[in-house]
Amino acid sequence: MKILLQSFLKLWLLNFINSEVLKASDNVLLVKVNKCCENNEIYIGKYCVQTNKSSEEWRPLFVTEKGISNLQINYTLVNGLPDCGHMQQWPIFHYFNSTDKLRLLPNGVLRHYFDHNEAFEEFDFETGNSKSPFHDYEQGKYCLERKIDGIKSEFAWVCAPDVHRDWLTSTEFLMHNIVNPITHGVSIICLLVVAIIYFVMPTLRDLTGNIITTICMCLIVSQTADMIRLLTVFKNHISLLITETICYLSMLGAFFWLNSLAYYIWKTFKSRNVFLRITDGRKYCYYSGYAWSCTLLLGALAIFAHLTMDYDEVDFQSKSTYDQTREQIGSLGTIIFFVPVAFTLLADMFFFATTLKIINRMHTYGRIHHKLRHTFRMFVLLLLVMTLQWLFFLSSFTKYEGLINAHIFINTFQGPLILYVCIFNQKHVAYLIQKTCCYTTCPCCKPDPETEWGDEMTAMNTLNNY
């Protein structure tokens, strides 16, 4: 009996040990490989599309560090994009003669060889090393897939490596994430000051003042969205498609309102009877219908074109990896947004030339014409400032970092220049600010006897009060 019991315990122990060894061997040999799409899908353009051809399906090809391929390794596919958390997802393309090479190691680690200065070096089979730098992505931090977009390529989404670098020496990081918010913040503050002054001052709330306030508010929204568009941190937590749409719409609206101001000045100078029986409020409603309807119509058309007719912009011949995590508006949508701006500028140039010709022919000026001469000068300066900023804004769409930095730097001056044009360059506005801020707090202050148009009654009331 004792012998039977010992034999039974030995047999049970042997079976337990064998089962544990099999489990351990299964865990070692079964390698997890992350696949971006489902098992029967590949990337066609930007989307996972089901394929009926087995030859088109993606299968993992394991390569050792020494370049030995055709390995027979047990693996299991894990479908879905990598979980990067707060880090950014980054695409890598591996195609013929590319500077980026992907190698799936037998342990399931994805190795990315990159060398953007020289051609990819072959492996040194004796040492198992390559002269090209590389970075390894652990399981769960990448996904592999076949991609067909003009050419066939091996494609991978990876979590951007958390490289510890001295960000103080990184020009791109400094310009996009530090200088960019500062420059946009300066312009936003200046534009907000102009909008508040023209909205608060009762004598400035005429048609011109309301148009200036609306232009400033449009530019504030555009500046805020443009600042977010240029940031390089936490991209996958920001819908850049919505951000760019808001940026382009608000900028388009600002130029349509500037065009409305140009038309108002031109029509008033051209009209023989300036005493029309129509209030500034009703005129503002008419111009609002024109500006906002054109802005929204063109914006809807641009978004529709982007979603239905635009094409993917992937430069496979480029030596830099294209950032497709940024869902940006394509070329066709961008053209629909910005070509109307060019046409409004041409119309503004026509209104400027014809109005200047009318002013030069006039020998006597009434109060309204004298007022409009100051408005016309303000319009011309606004046209110059906004056109210059728009041209540098267009340069930020290029792949040249110098032009993007130039846009960030030049953008600093838009707000202060508009503040100077609309406030400090207008004597009557400076007078109203002086009266409101100085005379009401300091009874010893006396108003300037020289007043501009529209301030005669204000000056008389001020002199009577003191």
Secondary structure by P-SEA (a helix, b strand, c coil): caaaaaaaaaaaaaaaaaaaaaaaaaaaabbbbbbcccccccccccbbbbbcccccbbbbbbbccccccccbbbbbbbbcccccccbbbbbbbbcccccbbbbbccccbbbbbbbccccccccccccccccccccccccccbbbbbbbcccccbbbbbccccccccccccaaaaacccaaaaaaaaaaaaaaaaaaaaaaccccccaaaaaaaaaaaaaaaaaaaaaaaaccccccccaaaaaaaaaaaaaaaaaaaaaaaaaaaaaaaacccccccccaaaaaaaaaaaaaaaaaaaaaaaaaaaacccccccccccccccccccccccaaaaaaacaaaaaaaaaaaaaaaaaaaaaaacccccaaaaaaaaaaaaaaaaaaaaaaaaaaaaacccccaaaaaaaaaaacaaaaaaaaaaccccaaaaaaaaaaccccccccccccccccccaaaaaaaaaaac
